[in-house]
Amino acid sequence: MNEFDAIRRMARLLPEPPDEVVVPIGDDCAAFRIGGETWLAAADMLVAGRHFKGWASPEDVGYKAVAVNVSDIAAMGGRPRFVLVSGGSPEPETALRVFEGVADACREFGVYPLGGDTTRAADLTVDVSILGVAEFPPVLRSGARPGDLLAVSGELGASAAGFLALEDGVAGYTRLVGKHLRPEPRIGVGIAAAKLGVHAMIDLSDGLASDARHICEKSGVGCRVNLDLLPVSEDTKSLAESLDRDASVLAASGGEDYELLIAASEDAIDELSRSAEVPITVVGRVVEGEVVVFERGGEVVKDLSGWDHFS
């Protein structure tokens, strides 16, 4: 049983949602109505030894814990507003350092920390819950249609490359290390996409190979993705080559880019490209059926997968 098998089984244990719930569990965020507004809610945690190692400072861990939650709000086209931060650490000094990173991220993304909880624990763990507001109808994973283009914001593979640099002690790739330790959620792109009425969206946390499948599964469609089209920076290619890794496979499967994968009409993608603060790159197309195909140079690339939290 993998992470998503577990989530599906958990969902079956829930009672019927109350009338205020617009989107229950199973998407980047839940959505619910309060006082005429649609609010978004999500939660993510980072655990020492699983999500980071000794090369990540407590400040970086706190910052990233907020950023990955902000990315969930962005993936629904919302604006982040408030966070609650809880966690455990070996000593109070570490907890304080984590919160310094939390505060930095909150200032960066316009989020207010409402409080939380902390306790002693053998290993550092940080759990963040976030609330955001949807100014436009939330964009779900389930709306992709055959004929839609698939496009990504920004670049892919940089975070995975930064992780490899940290793990292998490779010097000279400061930008890539920064992309891994302090990701940049695409709030503006998400809001612009929601305003345009794109059909489906997800943030690339688990990697394109997994997250494209999530959209297709929820939407009841398939897709074809061309690895030759993935936006991969020169420093990511350089690092991958130095470690004898395939840069396009790294970009498709590495995860933690926190860019947005968007399914929309050609006109909507063109308009988004004109207004977004980062490049928008078409990487594939949604098709009939439920088969997800990755190809390169006209050949099918098999066995691509992304992050599984229980692997």
C-alpha positions, 0 to 999 in steps of 0.5 A: 500500500502506497501513500495514495492507497492509504489516502483513498482508504482514509477518505472512505472512513469519513462521514458525509461532508457538511454543506460548507465543504466545497472540496474535501480531501484528495486535492492540493487543498480542501475548500470550504465556505465561510461568510461568503468567502471560499477558504482553502486549507492544507497541511504538510510536515517535514521530518528529519532523516526523511525530508532533510538531513544535517545539511539543512539548517533549522532556519531552512527547515522552517522556511521550507515548511511554510513554502511547501504549504504556500505552494498548495494554496497556489496550486488551487489558485488561492492567496495564502493568509495564515499558518499554524506551526507545530513541531518537535525538536531536541532542544528549545534553541532549535525550535527557536531557530526553526521559527526564525525561518518560519517568520522569514517565509511568512514575511516573504509570502504575505502570511501571518503565523497564528500560533501552534505547538512545540515539544521535545522530540528526538528528531526535528519535525515541523508541521504546518497548517495553512489557510488561504482565500480563493478569489476565483473558483478553486482550480482542481486536479480533476478538470483536465480535458482531452485536447488540453495542453500541459504546461509547467511554470519556471524550471524543472529539476533544479531542486533535485539537482540541489539535493544531489549537490548537498548529498554528494558534497558538490561545491559550486552550485549555490543557486541549485542548493537554494532552490532545494532549501528555500523553494519559491511557490508560484502564488502569482501564476496560480492566481492568474491561472485561476482567473483565466479559468484553466481546467486543472492544476497541481504543484510539482511536489512529488515530481512531474512523473507522479503529479501528471498521473495525479491529474490524469487519474482525477480527471479520467484522462491520459496524457503524453509528455515530451521530455525533450520539452522540459525546461531544464537550466544549464546548471542543472544539466551541468550538475547532472552530467558531472554525476552521470545522471540524466538531466531530463529524467531528473527533471521529470522524477526528482520532485520538490520543484514546487512549480505548477503543472497546468492543463488548459486550452491553448488560448489560456496557456498563451494568455498565461504566458504573457502575464506570468512572472516566470516562463510557462512551457508547454510539455505535453497534451491531455489525451483520451483514455487513461494512459500516461506516456513519457517520450523522448526523441520519439521513443517511449521512456518507461518506469518513470516515477516520482516521490512516494512518502511511504517508499 
